[in-house]
Amino acid sequence: MVDILTDKRGWKEFPVEAVVLGVFEGQQDGILSELNRLLDKAVDHIIRRKEFTGESGQIKLINTLKKLPCEHVLLVGLGKREEFTLEQLRRVSGNAARALRDNSVKSFATTLHTLPAKKATVREQAQAVAEGSILGAYQFTKYKTLNKNKLKNITGVTLLEADNAVEEGANAGKVIADAQCLVRDLVNEPAMTLTPAKLADAALELKKLGVKVTVYDKKAIEKLGLRALLAVNRGSGEEPRFITLEYRKGTGAPIALIGKGITFDSGGLDLKPASYMLDMKSDMAGAAAVIGAIKAVAELGMSVNVVGVIASTENMPGCHAYKPGDVVEGYNGVTMEIGNTDAEGRIILSDAIAYAEKNFKPKCMVDLATLTGACIIALGYAAAGVMSKDSALVNRLKIAGESAGERLWELPMWEDYKENVKSDIADVYNIPGGKGYEAGAIAGAWFLQHFVDKTPWAHVDIAGPAWSIERKHYWDKGGTGFGVRLLVEFLKRQ
């Protein structure tokens, strides 16, 4: 865990291993000139040789030679002032934390939150710096044993020149980033240890925060009539879990957050190629994001009513596995023909969505799911796809995502696509029924639409941004925790 602290002192007075200072492109006469003066012109050659100009992504570590209370100064380039946003501030903070950690720095101070981001308050800037610093410092080292004593970690970050707004923003940023790190831990955990039962245990931890958590085992799921969830579970030796979380500190009907919790996806009898299975422990990232978001909401004490609904199982090719050609009846009575057992996420989500609407009567529903590779083909890893017949709900989600730095892009739910999931023998087909997998992400959303009655609902396909194949700004390799900031910001704006 990274401690986030605040202090009223400035960077020239604060004793610490390193201080992070931001420089806008073309404005070297500010901080660089002051630093040059304080270090007896030791920065002159950097300026003359243009080793650091403030361009976005530049980093320069300088030893102060004991001429300042801090041991080092880390200069980070911010790019053009007029183009500087909250998300860039978050990313710069993450890059700074990682660079200092790699240089064996354990604690540092920063003034990045004092820099003006477009359309942002000081509180929001402090929150972004806290988030970026914690997320950038994140590592999943639970299973490292060799040379464990040599692992480098950031233990503390101090935001300088602090006032009440900075303190409030820093505290909020820590809560949200810690929740996102919990999601990363859950997603990165091997499927052999992160079973549906263990995912439920993670949800149960929220009871300590005043969240009502109910966990249904297989027998209870049978009594509830969640037949679609049970169908996907048949091939697995691990029992399924159905989880509900209730945080009620607001007025009126709750907002329902629904998560796909496939703790490992082999593809079932329609087995995935081996390389496609390598990161399938991450197929519960939507469920983890729901847990993380509600954890953050509870710790922040937000005045909202929110419920979480999670369906969790493995998708395995055991001897009792559901088969292509099977017909499964969902919780709401809609029947679904199985065209491919690897399109299992929408099967279990059908029960979760129908259950949430019937039993919690929410004013709106949002599901998060690593649903389709097709969404990655469409949008890559930089954004999640959002699909809904309710344009107002989509717009609210997109605005929240833009503010939180977890962007969404709308894919159309035109009636033309509804035919893609039409079955000849049942109510709906679980894969696109055309020549291939065209419009696969939209087909997944149209499938789920059959399990929504009247409640405004949006489907968020996080298959791309939920998992990172590279270290980049505040992302590490593996689970990213995508969705936590999006959902918290969405709930904050209700």
C-alpha positions, 0 to 999 in steps of 0.5 A: 500500500502506498501512503498519500500525505499532504504538506503545506511546505514547498518543494524547496523546503521539504526533506525527502528522497525525491521531489517531482516537478513538472515543466511545460514545453517551451517554459524552461525559464520557470522551474528550470531557471530556479533549479539552475540557480539553486544548484549553482548552475548545475542545470545549465548543460541540460538546458544548453544541450536540450536534454530536457525541454518539457516535451510530453513524456520526457523525464530527467533525474537530477542529484541535488548534491545536498544543495536542497533538502531533497536528494533528487529532483525528477523533472517530467515533461508535460507537453503544451500547457493548453493541451494539458488534461486531467488524464495527462496529469494522471499519466504523468504521475504514474510515469513519475512513480514508476521511474522513481521506483526503478531508481530505488526511491521509496518515498517522494513529494510532488507539486504536479497537482498545482499545475493547471489542467483543462477545466479542472479544479485543484481538488480534481488535480490532487485526486488525479495525482494521487490516483496516478501515483498509486496506480503507477507504483502498483506491482503484483508480486505475491508469487515472487520468491527469488530475490524478493528482498531486492524488489523495489517499492514506493511506500509514500507520496506527499502532495506539497503546497497543500490546502483543504482542497488538495487534502480532500482530493488526495484522500479521495484519490487514494480511496479510489486508486486502492479500490482499483488496485484491489481489482487488479489483484483479483484479476491477476490472481491465478484461476486455481486460487481465484475461484467463484467461491474466493471471488465471493469472499472478496465481496464479503469483505465489504461487510466491514464497510456497511455493505450488505453482501449476500452470497448464494451457493449452488443449491441456493442458485438452483432455488433462485431459478438461475438456470443459465448460470447453472448451465455454464457451470455444468462443465466445471468442478468448481461450484458457481456463486451468485453475489449481491451487494447493497449500499444504501445511503441515498434516496429513491430506487438504486442504480444496479451495477452488474458484473460478469464473473467468469473466473476462468474461460477455457471456451467450454466444449468450443475450446479456445486455442491455447494462446487465447486462454493465457489471460482468461483468468481475467474474464471476471474483470467486470465482476471485480470492477463492481466490487471495487467500485462499491468498495470505493463508494462505501469508503467515500461515504457517498450519498447514493443507493447502489446494488451490485449483482455478480454471476460467477462460474468457470467455463470448462469442458467437463463431461457434463458441460453444456453443448452447442445446440442446447437450449437454455431457459433464462431466469426471465423465461426467455430461451437461448440456443447455444451456438458456441459455448465460448459465448458464455458471458452473455449467458450468465449475464442474462440471469444477473440482469433479469434478476437485478431488474425484478428483485431490486427494481433499479432506476437504471442498470449498467453491466460491465463485462469482458464480453467480446474479442470483437470489441477489441477489434473495433476499439483496441485497448484504449476504450471500452464499448458502450451499447444501449437503446437509452441515449441519455444513459449512454451520454452520462456514462461517456461524460463520466468516463471522459472525466475519470480517464476511462473512456467509452465509445458508443456502438450502435444498437440499431434494430438492423442488428437484432436479426443477428441473434435470432434463433430458428428454434429458441427465442435468441441465439448466443452468437451472430447468426450471419456468415461469421462474427460480424458486429460481434460486440453489438450482437452480444449487446442485442442478446442481453437486451432480450433480458431487460424489460423496461429499465434503462440499461447499458452494456459496457464491453471492457474486453480491451482496456481490462487487461494490458499487455504492456507497461504504460503510464499508470498501467502495469502488465496484467489487470488494469482495474478498468471500470472503478473510476468510471463507475464511481464518477458515474455514481457521483454525478447522479 
